[in-house]
């Protein structure tokens, strides 16, 4: 790290950075989501957005980041960065950050990001908010978010211009407001890092929307290759081989059609899941589940949709026997079309459904399957 680096010298820090995760030379989808979100934050701050890309021979995939909003891509290439290791990546990132000093640094809350974020924050002597689902800087925008997503009274929202820091009023207008689930998803907490920079956040995959790709911006993006040092002496581990897991996990985040089940299948769990699988198969989609379905052991954790699961934005989301708790709705409410089937006509899920069917899912779902089959055959 740079000598005399001071994380409390706030005036020395500028620009928003995004860690651009790649594996075997392929950019992870979360990276494009974060670049798109970072563009919004950089505009609110009036600064540049920079992608930070580490690897070996990865400059060829850097310009793509400009197409999603990056002004600049900082590329750090080295043979020892070909495969991810905590030691190598943390050292290079911290060295470059201490030299170039961004005021905000976003990392995807992937397996790699969850490992890397805390290490970097500790070395940089700054704060980290983990598993964020919403980010803001601009106060009017943040207040609008609170009005739509919280039960706080208007008078309290309007007074949210300062925070007590070390007993003194602190103007939060330029601080990154990092919102994340707390207490098992029953509360949402917004956290700021007023005294240290960069403000760091790991962001849950799937919660931020990817911007449309712009080829002109991709062609215009600036590529920077800073100098850094890295040797085997900096590393306590060596990657001997990379073996992909044989277990196939459901891809909820990338699915266009999701059929989710909840408590309503309890009278015939096996039958309910089979119906959901048949419907998902007809649509070319995947099966998801509420927290009850996962906690009850009916589906594995990779199927969970909600605040404590995955946040999804499919073209069509079908909720079978899901009442629609706040936590579940937070994970799927931005689906393009929501179809809900529930016996309880007052179920909260109907509040956000585009199409609501009040009835027994075991009777309704077979009808949906046949209707979709007929519609596909007609095409």
MOSUL-V66598 format. One record per residue. N is the residue number from 1. SS is DSSP state (A for helix, B for strand, O for the rest). PHI is phi as a letter, one per 20 degrees, with the letter a starting at -180 (none if undefined). Layout:
# MOSUL-V66598
N&SS&PHI  N&SS&PHI
This chain:
# MOSUL-V66598
1&O&none  2&O&f  3&O&f  4&O&m  5&O&f  6&O&c  7&O&f  8&O&e  9&O&e  10&A&g  11&A&f  12&A&e  13&O&d  14&O&b  15&O&n  16&B&d  17&B&d  18&B&c  19&B&f  20&B&e  21&O&f  22&B&c  23&B&c  24&O&l  25&O&m  26&B&d  27&B&f  28&O&f  29&A&g  30&A&g  31&A&g  32&A&f  33&A&f  34&A&f  35&A&f  36&A&f  37&A&f  38&A&f  39&A&f  40&A&f  41&A&f  42&A&f  43&A&f  44&A&f  45&A&e  46&O&m  47&O&c  48&O&e  49&B&d  50&B&c  51&B&e  52&B&d  53&B&d  54&B&d  55&B&r  56&O&c  57&O&l  58&O&d  59&A&f  60&A&f  61&A&d  62&O&f  63&A&f  64&A&g  65&A&f  66&A&f  67&A&f  68&A&d  69&O&p  70&O&f  71&O&e  72&B&b  73&B&c  74&B&e  75&B&d  76&B&d  77&B&d  78&O&a  79&A&g  80&A&f  81&A&d  82&O&g  83&O&d  84&O&f  85&O&c  86&A&g  87&A&f  88&A&f  89&A&f  90&A&f  91&A&f  92&A&f  93&A&f  94&A&f  95&A&f  96&A&f  97&A&f  98&A&f  99&A&e  100&A&d  101&O&l  102&O&f  103&O&e  104&B&b  105&B&c  106&B&d  107&B&c  108&B&f  109&O&e  110&O&e  111&A&g  112&A&f  113&A&f  114&A&f  115&A&e  116&A&f  117&A&g  118&A&f  119&A&f  120&A&f  121&A&f  122&A&f  123&A&f  124&O&e  125&O&l  126&O&c  127&O&e  128&B&c  129&B&d  130&B&e  131&B&m  132&B&f  133&B&d  134&B&b  135&B&c  136&B&b  137&O&c  138&O&g  139&A&f  140&A&g  141&A&f  142&A&f  143&A&f  144&A&f  145&A&f  146&A&f  147&A&f  148&A&e  149&A&d  150&O&c  151&O&d  152&O&f  153&O&f  154&A&g  155&A&f  156&A&f  157&A&f  158&A&f  159&O&e  160&O&e  161&O&d  162&B&c  163&B&c  164&B&f  165&B&c  166&O&l  167&O&n  168&B&d  169&B&f  170&B&c  171&B&f  172&O&e  173&O&f  174&O&d  175&O&f  176&O&f  177&B&e  178&B&d  179&B&d  180&B&b  181&B&f  182&B&c  183&A&l  184&A&m  185&A&n  186&O&f  187&B&c  188&B&d  189&B&d  190&B&d  191&B&c  192&O&c  193&O&c  194&O&f  195&O&d  196&O&c  197&O&c  198&O&f  199&B&f  200&B&d  201&B&b  202&B&e  203&B&d  204&O&f  205&O&g  206&O&n  207&O&e  208&O&e  209&O&e  210&O&f  211&O&f  212&O&f  213&O&f  214&O&c  215&A&f  216&A&f  217&A&f  218&A&f  219&A&f  220&A&e  221&O&f  222&B&e  223&B&d  224&B&d  225&O&c  226&O&f  227&O&e  228&O&b  229&O&d  230&O&b  231&O&c  232&A&f  233&A&f  234&A&e  235&O&d  236&O&e  237&O&c  238&O&c  239&O&e  240&O&e  241&O&b  242&O&d  243&O&c  244&O&f  245&O&f  246&O&f  247&O&f  248&O&e  249&O&e  250&O&f  251&O&e  252&O&f  253&O&f  254&O&e  255&O&e  256&O&e  257&B&c  258&B&c  259&B&d  260&B&d  261&B&d  262&O&c  263&A&g  264&A&f  265&A&e  266&A&f  267&A&f  268&A&b  269&A&g  270&A&f  271&A&f  272&A&f  273&A&f  274&A&f  275&A&f  276&A&f  277&A&f  278&A&f  279&A&f  280&A&f  281&A&f  282&A&f  283&A&e  284&O&m  285&O&d  286&B&c  287&B&e  288&B&d  289&B&b  290&O&f  291&A&f  292&A&f  293&A&f  294&A&f  295&A&f  296&O&e  297&O&n  298&O&f  299&O&c  300&O&f  301&A&f  302&A&f  303&A&e  304&B&f  305&B&d  306&O&q  307&O&g  308&O&e  309&O&c  310&B&d  311&O&e  312&O&c  313&O&c  314&O&f  315&O&f  316&B&c  317&B&c  318&B&d  319&B&d  320&B&d  321&O&m  322&O&d  323&O&f  324&O&n  325&O&f  326&A&g  327&A&f  328&A&f  329&A&f  330&A&f  331&A&e  332&A&b  333&O&f  334&O&e  335&O&f  336&O&f  337&B&b  338&B&d  339&B&d  340&B&d  341&B&c  342&B&b  343&O&f  344&O&e  345&O&f  346&O&e  347&O&f  348&A&g  349&A&f  350&A&f  351&A&f  352&O&d  353&O&f  354&O&f  355&B&c  356&B&d  357&B&d  358&B&e  359&O&a  360&O&f  361&A&g  362&A&f  363&A&e  364&A&f  365&A&g  366&A&g  367&A&f  368&A&f  369&A&g  370&A&f  371&A&f  372&A&f  373&A&f  374&A&f  375&A&f  376&A&f  377&A&f  378&A&f  379&O&f
